Amino acid sequence: MSTQDLQYGSAAKGRRILVTGADGLVGSWLTARLVSIGAEVTVLRRPRQKLSALDLNASEAEFETLHGDLLDHALLEIELGKRRIETVVHLAAQATVGPAKLSPRATFESNVLGTWNVLEAARLNQVAAVVVASSDTAYGPSTELPYTEAMALEASHPYDASKAAADIIARSYWSTFGLPVAVTRMANLYGGGDPNRSRLVPETAAAIIAGRAPVIRSDGSPERDFLYVADAVEAYLAILDLLDDGIGAGEAFNAGSGVPLRAIEIVETMCRLADVEPTVDVRGTGVPEGELGRHWIDSTKLRSLSGWEPKVGLEEGLALTLDWYRKHPEVLVD
């Protein structure tokens, strides 16, 4: 995280914070960052068989572990009170389009009911601030780009719809119950620690390390907005600071680079940085079913309120990511 100007996090220092989804990419980096600025962090973890990003990105951080599941509302309500949690950052979710289509019930249980359980536990324990991870995909397809927070959520597939529903439920807890909650709608996040090979950056890193052609599930044309994980972490801290100042409750915040890039461009850039031939194994035609062909977001709102903006450029971020996976190739094992 040395590439960041560490200017955010005053609202987290000395606070008792629960992070759900800490085993994931953003959660692992955020946990390490929160501990580094003096927060007392508890992470919610389910039993895992595989090495997680938290084991690597926050291995030296001092945090407490709460073993449990988002669907166990009683556990959440009791533990938030017992641990006197002051802030919740809710990142846990079923976060992949393919499994969402195959198992919509499990996806809605995790993303909608799980979020509702967290919000209820926070409300009943009078938590001072909650930030819930939504997604830029919650906006759904649109010919008007980039997405702004004023646009309607028009998701049309199980994953997108689950995030849109959780997004709306979360914001309702401010307007109805006065729970200070904000929602993030972030671009495609990348960085060291994402083991999901169905995503473009981890798959390309795995291919480069293995000496094979990266697999692309589309024809390479879909355009996305990519944000490096350290920049995403600073966005979360900036939003917590805003809530602490009485700003942003009940609102959504976009965070992204605002620069649309085609999938093939990401692969070619990573190959060039690794000094390998940019051969691609194209296994799709057009856009994969259930995904959006073009989407990127406008982060003007967060920038104007907090000064946040991405600090890590694409090439620097991809180089850092490749370096991380070279040091930890075990997370890319099938």
BELDAMO-V244699 format. One record per helix or strand of 2 or more residues. SS is the DSSP state (helix for helix, strand for strand). FROM is the first residue (numbers start at 0). LEN is the number of residues. Records with the same first field share a line. If there is no record, write none. Layout:
# BELDAMO-V244699
SS = FROM-LEN  FROM-LEN
This chain:
# BELDAMO-V244699
strand = 15-5  39-6  63-4  86-4  128-5  180-6  187-3  213-3  222-6  251-4  259-3  279-3
helix = 24-12  52-5  72-10  96-6  103-21  135-4  157-20  199-11  228-16  262-12  299-7  313-14  328-4
